[in-house]
Amino acid sequence: MRAHLARKLRIGRAQVLITDGVFSMDGDIAPAGKTLRHRGKYNCIMMIDDAHSSGVLGKNGRGTVDHAGVHGRVHIQVGTLTKRLA
């Protein structure tokens, strides 16, 4: 996957790197720290979709960003209130 991601990010335009915080099928947690290395290397905007981790991961359910300790390094964190908090 890393080689595929690197090829996509080399294009050189402003890009947004989007990942799920928790992948719903298996419950795997995204490697936010490793993914952020690509953000810095290719100067792209980073977004984490925390639909499946809001209310579950991190202090008081604050999601993947809190769980991974990457506050201030992720540009956009989104979540819905339809999964855990519903």
Biopython code that builds the backbone (N, CA, C, O; Angstrom):
import numpy as np
from Bio.PDB.StructureBuilder import StructureBuilder

atoms = [
    (1, "MET", "N", (0.809, -1.184, 0.000)),
    (1, "MET", "CA", (0.000, 0.000, 0.000)),
    (1, "MET", "C", (0.861, 1.260, 0.000)),
    (1, "MET", "O", (0.507, 2.239, -0.657)),
    (2, "ARG", "N", (1.976, 1.258, 0.718)),
    (2, "ARG", "CA", (2.811, 2.458, 0.788)),
    (2, "ARG", "C", (3.298, 2.902, -0.578)),
    (2, "ARG", "O", (3.292, 4.097, -0.872)),
    (3, "ALA", "N", (3.719, 1.970, -1.420)),
    (3, "ALA", "CA", (4.200, 2.319, -2.759)),
    (3, "ALA", "C", (3.062, 2.904, -3.588)),
    (3, "ALA", "O", (3.259, 3.876, -4.318)),
    (4, "HIS", "N", (1.887, 2.322, -3.481)),
    (4, "HIS", "CA", (0.722, 2.822, -4.207)),
    (4, "HIS", "C", (0.389, 4.248, -3.750)),
    (4, "HIS", "O", (0.131, 5.121, -4.578)),
    (5, "LEU", "N", (0.395, 4.478, -2.450)),
    (5, "LEU", "CA", (0.113, 5.795, -1.907)),
    (5, "LEU", "C", (1.157, 6.803, -2.357)),
    (5, "LEU", "O", (0.813, 7.919, -2.746)),
    (6, "ALA", "N", (2.414, 6.429, -2.309)),
    (6, "ALA", "CA", (3.497, 7.328, -2.733)),
    (6, "ALA", "C", (3.357, 7.704, -4.199)),
    (6, "ALA", "O", (3.575, 8.862, -4.553)),
    (7, "ARG", "N", (3.000, 6.759, -5.061)),
    (7, "ARG", "CA", (2.807, 7.063, -6.486)),
    (7, "ARG", "C", (1.685, 8.073, -6.681)),
    (7, "ARG", "O", (1.813, 8.996, -7.485)),
    (8, "LYS", "N", (0.601, 7.906, -5.958)),
    (8, "LYS", "CA", (-0.544, 8.806, -6.083)),
    (8, "LYS", "C", (-0.199, 10.211, -5.597)),
    (8, "LYS", "O", (-0.649, 11.198, -6.178)),
    (9, "LEU", "N", (0.590, 10.304, -4.545)),
    (9, "LEU", "CA", (0.910, 11.606, -3.966)),
    (9, "LEU", "C", (2.013, 12.346, -4.705)),
    (9, "LEU", "O", (2.194, 13.542, -4.475)),
    (10, "ARG", "N", (2.748, 11.691, -5.574)),
    (10, "ARG", "CA", (3.839, 12.330, -6.306)),
    (10, "ARG", "C", (3.369, 13.246, -7.426)),
    (10, "ARG", "O", (4.183, 13.956, -8.015)),
    (11, "ILE", "N", (2.109, 13.248, -7.726)),
    (11, "ILE", "CA", (1.599, 14.011, -8.852)),
    (11, "ILE", "C", (1.944, 15.492, -8.721)),
    (11, "ILE", "O", (2.183, 16.150, -9.734)),
    (12, "GLY", "N", (1.974, 16.026, -7.527)),
    (12, "GLY", "CA", (2.448, 17.381, -7.330)),
    (12, "GLY", "C", (1.388, 18.451, -7.150)),
    (12, "GLY", "O", (1.732, 19.605, -6.896)),
    (13, "ARG", "N", (0.123, 18.114, -7.270)),
    (13, "ARG", "CA", (-0.937, 19.086, -7.029)),
    (13, "ARG", "C", (-1.298, 19.075, -5.558)),
    (13, "ARG", "O", (-0.919, 18.168, -4.817)),
    (14, "ALA", "N", (-2.046, 20.112, -5.138)),
    (14, "ALA", "CA", (-2.567, 20.120, -3.776)),
    (14, "ALA", "C", (-3.508, 18.936, -3.643)),
    (14, "ALA", "O", (-4.407, 18.766, -4.467)),
    (15, "GLN", "N", (-3.318, 18.126, -2.633)),
    (15, "GLN", "CA", (-4.099, 16.910, -2.477)),
    (15, "GLN", "C", (-4.548, 16.741, -1.038)),
    (15, "GLN", "O", (-3.980, 17.318, -0.111)),
    (16, "VAL", "N", (-5.573, 15.941, -0.880)),
    (16, "VAL", "CA", (-6.072, 15.591, 0.441)),
    (16, "VAL", "C", (-5.875, 14.094, 0.631)),
    (16, "VAL", "O", (-6.342, 13.288, -0.175)),
    (17, "LEU", "N", (-5.190, 13.736, 1.688)),
    (17, "LEU", "CA", (-4.976, 12.334, 2.045)),
    (17, "LEU", "C", (-6.038, 11.974, 3.079)),
    (17, "LEU", "O", (-6.029, 12.499, 4.193)),
    (18, "ILE", "N", (-6.955, 11.075, 2.709)),
    (18, "ILE", "CA", (-8.092, 10.727, 3.563)),
    (18, "ILE", "C", (-7.986, 9.264, 3.983)),
    (18, "ILE", "O", (-7.700, 8.390, 3.164)),
    (19, "THR", "N", (-8.218, 9.013, 5.261)),
    (19, "THR", "CA", (-8.237, 7.641, 5.758)),
    (19, "THR", "C", (-9.325, 7.499, 6.812)),
    (19, "THR", "O", (-9.693, 8.468, 7.476)),
    (20, "ASP", "N", (-9.826, 6.302, 6.954)),
    (20, "ASP", "CA", (-10.703, 5.998, 8.080)),
    (20, "ASP", "C", (-9.845, 5.926, 9.330)),
    (20, "ASP", "O", (-8.671, 5.565, 9.262)),
    (21, "GLY", "N", (-10.424, 6.267, 10.463)),
    (21, "GLY", "CA", (-9.714, 6.093, 11.729)),
    (21, "GLY", "C", (-9.739, 4.635, 12.152)),
    (21, "GLY", "O", (-8.734, 4.086, 12.603)),
    (22, "VAL", "N", (-10.908, 4.016, 11.998)),
    (22, "VAL", "CA", (-11.089, 2.588, 12.264)),
    (22, "VAL", "C", (-11.803, 2.009, 11.055)),
    (22, "VAL", "O", (-12.835, 2.521, 10.621)),
    (23, "PHE", "N", (-11.244, 0.946, 10.523)),
    (23, "PHE", "CA", (-11.837, 0.295, 9.362)),
    (23, "PHE", "C", (-12.921, -0.662, 9.857)),
    (23, "PHE", "O", (-12.633, -1.614, 10.581)),
    (24, "SER", "N", (-14.163, -0.404, 9.463)),
    (24, "SER", "CA", (-15.317, -1.056, 10.072)),
    (24, "SER", "C", (-15.393, -2.560, 9.886)),
    (24, "SER", "O", (-15.922, -3.254, 10.755)),
    (25, "MET", "N", (-14.893, -3.076, 8.803)),
    (25, "MET", "CA", (-15.037, -4.517, 8.553)),
    (25, "MET", "C", (-14.254, -5.364, 9.555)),
    (25, "MET", "O", (-14.749, -6.391, 10.019)),
    (26, "ASP", "N", (-13.035, -4.938, 9.890)),
    (26, "ASP", "CA", (-12.199, -5.725, 10.794)),
    (26, "ASP", "C", (-11.922, -5.046, 12.128)),
    (26, "ASP", "O", (-11.437, -5.683, 13.063)),
    (27, "GLY", "N", (-12.227, -3.765, 12.218)),
    (27, "GLY", "CA", (-11.922, -3.023, 13.433)),
    (27, "GLY", "C", (-10.471, -2.612, 13.540)),
    (27, "GLY", "O", (-10.012, -2.228, 14.615)),
    (28, "ASP", "N", (-9.731, -2.689, 12.419)),
    (28, "ASP", "CA", (-8.331, -2.274, 12.428)),
    (28, "ASP", "C", (-8.239, -0.764, 12.610)),
    (28, "ASP", "O", (-9.004, -0.011, 12.006)),
    (29, "ILE", "N", (-7.305, -0.327, 13.442)),
    (29, "ILE", "CA", (-7.092, 1.098, 13.673)),
    (29, "ILE", "C", (-6.042, 1.593, 12.687)),
    (29, "ILE", "O", (-4.987, 0.979, 12.532)),
    (30, "ALA", "N", (-6.337, 2.700, 12.027)),
    (30, "ALA", "CA", (-5.402, 3.272, 11.048)),
    (30, "ALA", "C", (-4.095, 3.667, 11.734)),
    (30, "ALA", "O", (-4.111, 4.176, 12.854)),
    (31, "PRO", "N", (-2.976, 3.436, 11.072)),
    (31, "PRO", "CA", (-1.681, 3.851, 11.627)),
    (31, "PRO", "C", (-1.474, 5.356, 11.396)),
    (31, "PRO", "O", (-0.731, 5.756, 10.500)),
    (32, "ALA", "N", (-2.132, 6.172, 12.204)),
    (32, "ALA", "CA", (-2.143, 7.625, 11.985)),
    (32, "ALA", "C", (-0.738, 8.222, 11.948)),
    (32, "ALA", "O", (-0.462, 9.086, 11.115)),
    (33, "GLY", "N", (0.140, 7.785, 12.822)),
    (33, "GLY", "CA", (1.507, 8.319, 12.833)),
    (33, "GLY", "C", (2.250, 8.034, 11.546)),
    (33, "GLY", "O", (2.914, 8.920, 11.009)),
    (34, "LYS", "N", (2.152, 6.823, 11.044)),
    (34, "LYS", "CA", (2.814, 6.457, 9.785)),
    (34, "LYS", "C", (2.204, 7.204, 8.613)),
    (34, "LYS", "O", (2.922, 7.664, 7.726)),
    (35, "THR", "N", (0.886, 7.327, 8.603)),
    (35, "THR", "CA", (0.217, 8.036, 7.516)),
    (35, "THR", "C", (0.610, 9.503, 7.522)),
    (35, "THR", "O", (0.728, 10.113, 6.460)),
    (36, "LEU", "N", (0.812, 10.073, 8.686)),
    (36, "LEU", "CA", (1.209, 11.480, 8.776)),
    (36, "LEU", "C", (2.587, 11.730, 8.179)),
    (36, "LEU", "O", (2.876, 12.848, 7.752)),
    (37, "ARG", "N", (3.429, 10.728, 8.142)),
    (37, "ARG", "CA", (4.733, 10.899, 7.483)),
    (37, "ARG", "C", (4.540, 11.224, 6.012)),
    (37, "ARG", "O", (5.275, 12.040, 5.457)),
    (38, "HIS", "N", (3.560, 10.596, 5.372)),
    (38, "HIS", "CA", (3.265, 10.900, 3.964)),
    (38, "HIS", "C", (2.741, 12.315, 3.821)),
    (38, "HIS", "O", (3.062, 13.007, 2.854)),
    (39, "ARG", "N", (1.934, 12.747, 4.780)),
    (39, "ARG", "CA", (1.400, 14.101, 4.741)),
    (39, "ARG", "C", (2.536, 15.112, 4.720)),
    (39, "ARG", "O", (2.521, 16.048, 3.922)),
    (40, "GLY", "N", (3.503, 14.932, 5.577)),
    (40, "GLY", "CA", (4.629, 15.846, 5.631)),
    (40, "GLY", "C", (5.529, 15.743, 4.410)),
    (40, "GLY", "O", (5.989, 16.754, 3.880)),
    (41, "LYS", "N", (5.771, 14.544, 3.978)),
    (41, "LYS", "CA", (6.666, 14.328, 2.844)),
    (41, "LYS", "C", (6.116, 14.918, 1.555)),
    (41, "LYS", "O", (6.866, 15.484, 0.760)),
    (42, "TYR", "N", (4.809, 14.790, 1.344)),
    (42, "TYR", "CA", (4.202, 15.250, 0.097)),
    (42, "TYR", "C", (3.385, 16.530, 0.263)),
    (42, "TYR", "O", (2.708, 16.964, -0.669)),
    (43, "ASN", "N", (3.451, 17.132, 1.449)),
    (43, "ASN", "CA", (2.804, 18.407, 1.724)),
    (43, "ASN", "C", (1.326, 18.395, 1.326)),
    (43, "ASN", "O", (0.871, 19.265, 0.584)),
    (44, "CYS", "N", (0.593, 17.419, 1.816)),
    (44, "CYS", "CA", (-0.829, 17.325, 1.492)),
    (44, "CYS", "C", (-1.665, 17.544, 2.756)),
    (44, "CYS", "O", (-1.157, 17.486, 3.875)),
    (45, "ILE", "N", (-2.928, 17.791, 2.551)),
    (45, "ILE", "CA", (-3.868, 17.968, 3.644)),
    (45, "ILE", "C", (-4.268, 16.588, 4.152)),
    (45, "ILE", "O", (-4.507, 15.677, 3.359)),
    (46, "MET", "N", (-4.339, 16.434, 5.456)),
    (46, "MET", "CA", (-4.662, 15.147, 6.069)),
    (46, "MET", "C", (-6.046, 15.194, 6.694)),
    (46, "MET", "O", (-6.364, 16.105, 7.458)),
    (47, "MET", "N", (-6.880, 14.187, 6.356)),
    (47, "MET", "CA", (-8.222, 14.082, 6.923)),
    (47, "MET", "C", (-8.435, 12.666, 7.456)),
    (47, "MET", "O", (-8.125, 11.684, 6.781)),
    (48, "ILE", "N", (-8.962, 12.576, 8.666)),
    (48, "ILE", "CA", (-9.298, 11.278, 9.244)),
    (48, "ILE", "C", (-10.807, 11.230, 9.469)),
    (48, "ILE", "O", (-11.381, 12.110, 10.110)),
    (49, "ASP", "N", (-11.431, 10.194, 8.934)),
    (49, "ASP", "CA", (-12.857, 9.964, 9.126)),
    (49, "ASP", "C", (-13.024, 9.081, 10.357)),
    (49, "ASP", "O", (-12.697, 7.895, 10.331)),
    (50, "ASP", "N", (-13.527, 9.662, 11.415)),
    (50, "ASP", "CA", (-13.663, 8.955, 12.684)),
    (50, "ASP", "C", (-15.080, 8.460, 12.951)),
    (50, "ASP", "O", (-15.495, 8.367, 14.106)),
    (51, "ALA", "N", (-15.812, 8.147, 11.912)),
    (51, "ALA", "CA", (-17.187, 7.670, 12.087)),
    (51, "ALA", "C", (-17.254, 6.441, 12.987)),
    (51, "ALA", "O", (-18.213, 6.281, 13.743)),
    (52, "HIS", "N", (-16.248, 5.572, 12.916)),
    (52, "HIS", "CA", (-16.273, 4.339, 13.696)),
    (52, "HIS", "C", (-15.444, 4.423, 14.975)),
    (52, "HIS", "O", (-15.422, 3.469, 15.753)),
    (53, "SER", "N", (-14.766, 5.538, 15.204)),
    (53, "SER", "CA", (-13.963, 5.633, 16.428)),
    (53, "SER", "C", (-14.432, 6.734, 17.366)),
    (53, "SER", "O", (-14.015, 6.770, 18.523)),
    (54, "SER", "N", (-15.289, 7.631, 16.894)),
    (54, "SER", "CA", (-15.854, 8.648, 17.784)),
    (54, "SER", "C", (-16.654, 7.958, 18.882)),
    (54, "SER", "O", (-17.501, 7.106, 18.610)),
    (55, "GLY", "N", (-16.376, 8.336, 20.113)),
    (55, "GLY", "CA", (-17.060, 7.718, 21.236)),
    (55, "GLY", "C", (-16.440, 6.414, 21.701)),
    (55, "GLY", "O", (-16.879, 5.838, 22.696)),
    (56, "VAL", "N", (-15.411, 5.936, 20.980)),
    (56, "VAL", "CA", (-14.799, 4.643, 21.321)),
    (56, "VAL", "C", (-13.314, 4.797, 21.666)),
    (56, "VAL", "O", (-12.874, 4.373, 22.734)),
    (57, "LEU", "N", (-12.554, 5.400, 20.765)),
    (57, "LEU", "CA", (-11.107, 5.541, 20.972)),
    (57, "LEU", "C", (-10.760, 6.897, 21.581)),
    (57, "LEU", "O", (-11.526, 7.856, 21.485)),
    (58, "GLY", "N", (-9.607, 6.950, 22.197)),
    (58, "GLY", "CA", (-9.104, 8.204, 22.749)),
    (58, "GLY", "C", (-9.755, 8.560, 24.073)),
    (58, "GLY", "O", (-10.736, 7.947, 24.493)),
    (59, "LYS", "N", (-9.186, 9.560, 24.712)),
    (59, "LYS", "CA", (-9.703, 10.011, 25.991)),
    (59, "LYS", "C", (-11.131, 10.516, 25.815)),
    (59, "LYS", "O", (-11.393, 11.365, 24.963)),
    (60, "ASN", "N", (-12.027, 10.008, 26.601)),
    (60, "ASN", "CA", (-13.444, 10.381, 26.541)),
    (60, "ASN", "C", (-14.051, 10.192, 25.159)),
    (60, "ASN", "O", (-14.997, 10.897, 24.805)),
    (61, "GLY", "N", (-13.526, 9.252, 24.364)),
    (61, "GLY", "CA", (-14.089, 8.955, 23.052)),
    (61, "GLY", "C", (-13.810, 9.992, 21.987)),
    (61, "GLY", "O", (-14.615, 10.170, 21.073)),
    (62, "ARG", "N", (-12.682, 10.682, 22.088)),
    (62, "ARG", "CA", (-12.362, 11.759, 21.147)),
    (62, "ARG", "C", (-11.844, 11.271, 19.798)),
    (62, "ARG", "O", (-11.596, 12.089, 18.913)),
    (63, "GLY", "N", (-11.677, 9.991, 19.619)),
    (63, "GLY", "CA", (-11.355, 9.446, 18.310)),
    (63, "GLY", "C", (-9.892, 9.115, 18.072)),
    (63, "GLY", "O", (-9.067, 9.129, 18.986)),
    (64, "THR", "N", (-9.600, 8.816, 16.815)),
    (64, "THR", "CA", (-8.280, 8.342, 16.394)),
    (64, "THR", "C", (-7.173, 9.363, 16.637)),
    (64, "THR", "O", (-6.074, 9.001, 17.056)),
    (65, "VAL", "N", (-7.460, 10.632, 16.375)),
    (65, "VAL", "CA", (-6.450, 11.679, 16.566)),
    (65, "VAL", "C", (-5.979, 11.689, 18.008)),
    (65, "VAL", "O", (-4.777, 11.776, 18.262)),
    (66, "ASP", "N", (-6.891, 11.602, 18.945)),
    (66, "ASP", "CA", (-6.539, 11.565, 20.357)),
    (66, "ASP", "C", (-5.854, 10.258, 20.717)),
    (66, "ASP", "O", (-4.865, 10.253, 21.450)),
    (67, "HIS", "N", (-6.373, 9.154, 20.206)),
    (67, "HIS", "CA", (-5.804, 7.830, 20.476)),
    (67, "HIS", "C", (-4.331, 7.753, 20.031)),
    (67, "HIS", "O", (-3.495, 7.177, 20.727)),
    (68, "ALA", "N", (-4.033, 8.332, 18.880)),
    (68, "ALA", "CA", (-2.672, 8.282, 18.336)),
    (68, "ALA", "C", (-1.796, 9.425, 18.844)),
    (68, "ALA", "O", (-0.588, 9.426, 18.607)),
    (69, "GLY", "N", (-2.382, 10.383, 19.529)),
    (69, "GLY", "CA", (-1.608, 11.508, 20.050)),
    (69, "GLY", "C", (-1.065, 12.411, 18.950)),
    (69, "GLY", "O", (0.070, 12.880, 19.029)),
    (70, "VAL", "N", (-1.871, 12.652, 17.935)),
    (70, "VAL", "CA", (-1.406, 13.466, 16.798)),
    (70, "VAL", "C", (-2.187, 14.778, 16.671)),
    (70, "VAL", "O", (-2.414, 15.270, 15.566)),
    (71, "HIS", "N", (-2.589, 15.329, 17.800)),
    (71, "HIS", "CA", (-3.296, 16.610, 17.795)),
    (71, "HIS", "C", (-2.444, 17.679, 17.115)),
    (71, "HIS", "O", (-1.229, 17.736, 17.307)),
    (72, "GLY", "N", (-3.097, 18.522, 16.323)),
    (72, "GLY", "CA", (-2.405, 19.611, 15.643)),
    (72, "GLY", "C", (-1.693, 19.203, 14.370)),
    (72, "GLY", "O", (-1.153, 20.057, 13.666)),
    (73, "ARG", "N", (-1.679, 17.921, 14.061)),
    (73, "ARG", "CA", (-1.000, 17.450, 12.851)),
    (73, "ARG", "C", (-1.979, 16.974, 11.785)),
    (73, "ARG", "O", (-1.605, 16.800, 10.625)),
    (74, "VAL", "N", (-3.231, 16.763, 12.178)),
    (74, "VAL", "CA", (-4.276, 16.360, 11.250)),
    (74, "VAL", "C", (-5.127, 17.593, 10.968)),
    (74, "VAL", "O", (-5.618, 18.236, 11.896)),
    (75, "HIS", "N", (-5.299, 17.920, 9.702)),
    (75, "HIS", "CA", (-6.038, 19.127, 9.344)),
    (75, "HIS", "C", (-7.535, 19.009, 9.586)),
    (75, "HIS", "O", (-8.162, 19.946, 10.082)),
    (76, "ILE", "N", (-8.112, 17.857, 9.237)),
    (76, "ILE", "CA", (-9.556, 17.677, 9.320)),
    (76, "ILE", "C", (-9.852, 16.344, 10.003)),
    (76, "ILE", "O", (-9.297, 15.309, 9.634)),
    (77, "GLN", "N", (-10.723, 16.383, 10.989)),
    (77, "GLN", "CA", (-11.197, 15.166, 11.644)),
    (77, "GLN", "C", (-12.719, 15.215, 11.597)),
    (77, "GLN", "O", (-13.330, 16.140, 12.131)),
    (78, "VAL", "N", (-13.321, 14.234, 10.969)),
    (78, "VAL", "CA", (-14.785, 14.211, 10.868)),
    (78, "VAL", "C", (-15.334, 12.946, 11.501)),
    (78, "VAL", "O", (-14.648, 11.928, 11.598)),
    (79, "GLY", "N", (-16.547, 13.029, 11.918)),
    (79, "GLY", "CA", (-17.222, 11.876, 12.472)),
    (79, "GLY", "C", (-18.716, 12.093, 12.400)),
    (79, "GLY", "O", (-19.189, 13.228, 12.339)),
    (80, "THR", "N", (-19.435, 11.027, 12.406)),
    (80, "THR", "CA", (-20.886, 11.151, 12.405)),
    (80, "THR", "C", (-21.401, 10.784, 13.791)),
    (80, "THR", "O", (-20.704, 10.149, 14.581)),
    (81, "LEU", "N", (-22.583, 11.178, 14.059)),
    (81, "LEU", "CA", (-23.183, 10.812, 15.334)),
    (81, "LEU", "C", (-24.092, 9.603, 15.170)),
    (81, "LEU", "O", (-24.925, 9.324, 16.032)),
    (82, "THR", "N", (-23.932, 8.887, 14.064)),
    (82, "THR", "CA", (-24.831, 7.777, 13.757)),
    (82, "THR", "C", (-24.276, 6.415, 14.136)),
    (82, "THR", "O", (-25.001, 5.422, 14.067)),
    (83, "LYS", "N", (-23.038, 6.339, 14.526)),
    (83, "LYS", "CA", (-22.464, 5.025, 14.842)),
    (83, "LYS", "C", (-22.511, 4.792, 16.346)),
    (83, "LYS", "O", (-23.466, 4.195, 16.843)),
    (84, "ARG", "N", (-21.537, 5.234, 17.056)),
    (84, "ARG", "CA", (-21.411, 4.969, 18.494)),
    (84, "ARG", "C", (-22.349, 5.836, 19.329)),
    (84, "ARG", "O", (-22.891, 5.361, 20.327)),
    (85, "LEU", "N", (-22.551, 7.078, 18.949)),
    (85, "LEU", "CA", (-23.295, 7.993, 19.799)),
    (85, "LEU", "C", (-24.803, 7.956, 19.587)),
    (85, "LEU", "O", (-25.547, 8.616, 20.311)),
    (86, "ALA", "N", (-25.247, 7.207, 18.624)),
    (86, "ALA", "CA", (-26.689, 7.218, 18.296)),
    (86, "ALA", "C", (-27.549, 6.582, 19.350)),
    (86, "ALA", "O", (-28.769, 6.525, 19.200)),
]
sb = StructureBuilder()
sb.init_structure("model")
sb.init_model(0)
sb.init_chain("A")
sb.init_seg("    ")
for serial, (resi, resn, name, xyz) in enumerate(atoms, 1):
    if name == "N":
        sb.init_residue(resn, " ", resi, " ")
    sb.init_atom(name, np.array(xyz, "f"), 0.0, 1.0, " ", f" {name:<3s}", serial, name[0])
structure = sb.get_structure()
